[in-house]
Amino acid sequence: MTHAASRTHHAAPTRLVVRTEPVDEIDPLIPRADPRTPLLWMRRGEGIVGLGETLRIESSGPDRIEDAAAAWRSIAAVADVDDRVGLPGTGLVAFGAFAFADESASTSVLTVPELVLGRRDGRAWVTRISLATGDPDGLDETGGPGATDASGAPDAEGAATPPGLAIPEPAPKRQVPRVTFTPGAVPPEAYEAAVAEAVRRIDAGVLEKVVLARQLVGELHEDAGLRAAINRLAEDYPDTWVFAVDGLIGASPETLVRVDHGTVSARVLAGTTSRGAGEASDRERATALAASTKDLAEHALAVASAVKRLAPHTARLDASPEPFTLQLPNLWHLATDLKGTLGDGSSSLDLVQAVHPTAAVAGTPRRIALPVIAVLEGFDRGRYAGPVGWIDGDGDGEWAIALRCAQVEPDGRVTAYAGCGIVHDSVPSDELAETVMKFRPIVEAFGG
């Protein structure tokens, strides 16, 4: 593992050559993704797919996001970019996934692909990213903190990696792979006990809210099965952010932060109920959620947390006046949208650093909730509930919270995660049932 914190200060940033050109059409995107190591970010059929790897920035520890942001600024500052499309996701981009916890054993990563295929607002493009040719000063090409080219070492003569990847044809549709999931580190009865203990601590005044998660584990035996699983997520949950970065795949409904030419936006979710069996029952559930004292209180804590951490970086920040009910195929959420104007020149990763972890995935107060999570959950969340998304050369980007997700290891091990916000009137059996609902997208994506 290469740690960003172990940077050598004399190393010069890797110089990248970036060329974005419009193309007629590259729909659909997902069937063109790499079948074994897909790199993808999309919603409603639009987004970006990355192929190959020109550069990789790895980091870990408490400064993992800050270190990655600094490394990215250095790389972007010297990149040779010719962007002939000018839409979000064009030009120089990196896909990223960060560990939830400071002490996590999981590596955080920014990956710059060789080839990016993109679609947005009815337009399509291709971006090719390679190492710059020549290095007249003989400077170190490793790019500072934790950065390497795809081979792990620079070319001895500083020659560019040729943009040799062709635009792949879409693969034929296939059945989703079959994965049998079983409880992971926290079986159902242990989860209910953890919820009960959290409620005791909340009632004792130790904290107001804590988010507790549990795992399901399984094995994927098909090399190319990930692409089919991602396609299933995109078909079933088109209004979520569907992502695949370094084996982390999922469909998140929650926008952590989005930055686009000085505009900042986020979507906060907290408060959940299942969908009704029929239309009348479904409306009743949504109405009950919108009036639920427990869910409204949990939601208010999450919104206050996001506003507190975004406000210092914005010249203006507005929230939707009341929470609204967000409909997903398997459940209802209480949601609040935030929108504002960037006030201090922060990049999207700088804002990710400011807001992560939110009350929606950690708790309130955060400094109390995080150690409680470590004790009561008893496992490393890895990248679950961490930031996942992309950043461009200007610092703009889109980042979600990695929810409704699973980490797929190179050996085929699959770990899925789901969690619930625990407040003073949480009922352990109800929270367990909520995790079952939240596991559904991933379980079904793997044929369950």
Summary of the structure (lengths in Angstrom):
residues: 448
radius of gyration: 21.5
end to end distance: 34.0
largest distance: 71.0
contacts: 1622
relative contact order: 0.18
helix: 27%
strand: 33%
